[in-house]
Amino acid sequence: MIWKRTRENFRVVFAAFELTVKQSLTDSFVLFGILVQPLIIAVLGIWMLKERGGDYGIFVVVGSGMTGLWSSMVFVSGNSITQERWTGTLEFLVAQPTPIQWVIFGKNLASVLQSLLSMVASYFLAALIFNLPLKMAHPFYFAISLLLGVISFICFGLVIAPMFVMNPSVQRWQNSMEYPIYILCGFLFPIALLPGWSTPVSYLLSPYWTAKALHGASSGTLTFPEIAFSWMMMLLFSVVYLFVSQKLFRVMLRKARMDASLIGQ
Amino acid sequence: MIAVEVDHLKRIFKTYIGIINRKAKEVLAVDDISFQIIPGELFGLLGPNGAGKTTTVKMLTTLLIPTNGTARVFGKDIVKDADEIRSQIGFIFGGERGLYWRLSGVDNLRYFATLYHVEPEVSKKRIPYLLELVGLSDRGNEKVEGYSRGMKQRLHIARTLLHDPEVLFLDEPTIGLDPVGARETRQVIRNLQEEKKTILLTTHYMFEADALCDRIAVINHGKIVALDTPNALKEHVQDLSVIEVEVYGVPVDTLEQLRKFPSIDLVSVEDRDQKQALRVHSSRGSEIVPELLSALEGIRVGRVSVHEPTLEDAYVRLVGAET
């Protein structure tokens, strides 16, 4: 019985994943966010950091890729429930036997994975257009960091999606969640350049640990214990986000059934 | 076992007025309604806009929590056992929304089949069958954004049948459709009726309820004002004849005057392009026509006809003529 249910839920995750990818391929807003914008940021980064020399190429590739990952998380994952409400499909998703969390998980998985394309695009831009040497110091650590980063981004998406539905006023801050996080989490510049008071804020954000691990593994500037600590922080944040998201989904669904707020214009 | 059992169901919505000095306002959408639907029955919920039909359907489909009262679907409570009910019911709401327009009809059906835990081997056979049932076989692979409103509505019907639910809630399935689209949708509903599905159909089209439903509950201002078979409902007005007069601009004063006639039961007016249809219910039949025409003196009058009351007349009598 448990096995059957797990199989059915995984099938739902895959269906939601497939549906999101098919829809994204025809959505110019999504394509801009995961391909064009990170490339613009990569070009700017390359011009700004080229005086620094050394391993700046791989730093820019990873950093601009992270911007694509974060933008996709904020706008695509964050809107994953709100968008269903706009299209009038939310009622059907709520009144079907699979808990809606599985559907949103599948959608977030798709948006985060397809946003990795931004890293691939930045890599080709740096390698082929700018002829930069792109040497990966610890490919295995990088792969693990990326995997854990993807998991923590998906889990964070599961927190903000119901939060945006319940609090449209919070969603209005969506745009301002983009660049401050690029800066606070050290996507393109080390946070050591920022004022000291902002450092604890960075430590509380899971993208900071993802950026730290990815930059450290790609450029070889961190020791293994330092990278492993970032992995642990990402896992810890993922567990916390998952726990919080379960609570938020329950509250959101109950509230929606009380306030008749499943439909929207 | 009873398929759907509604017991003193009530739903109040709270809305807020004002920005600084916010005041809560309560709207009573469904007011203490009770009814039962037996398996295989096509039960109609008939009422004007805002009568509480959709709110009732949303409570029965687990999308809204009632303020008071209970309802059960095959013995399962709509609040406590919502998860179990969801796999046994299917529902559609009138209109075009609720589909993924950038995907094909088949893609939409495949997605919803997975959500309803239909095994892939089953859905592979069921999707073509359902597309055939709703007359979309040749358009299934096209994007939904190119479908007409009627086609989208029929795709909704196919979607709701994917998991072969025992009970169907069809909320105004023909709303906004052209006559051909509406007729095709009604034919699909008839086919479902033949398959012995239990159906709750809401509509404000009298002829639709008359043609399809085994029993009809007339709902107005959240209350059920009558519940019976279409023929029995018509008997509510068997003692009356309906006189229909074509008029061109009848003043409100004249209508008020007519309403005071002792032998006139009900007066209603329906706009028909540049003219209006004045409908008068009276127990005196054609005898009242001369008096009626003299009351309309000075107003341009067209054709006058006297006929037996229809379900629409019963409905108008039950919910009251506002115009």
Interface residues (C-beta under 8 A of the other chain):
Chain A: E8 R11 V12 F14 A15 A16 E18 L19 K22 Q23 T26 D27 T87 G88 T89 E91 F92 L93 V94 A95 Q96 P97 T98 V103 R254 R257 M258 D259 A260 L262
Chain B: F13 K14 K58 T61 T62 L63 L64 I65 D83 R86 S87 I89 F91 F93 G95 R97 G98 L99 Y100 W101 R102 L103 D107 R110 Y111 F112 T114 L115 Y116 H117 P120 R159
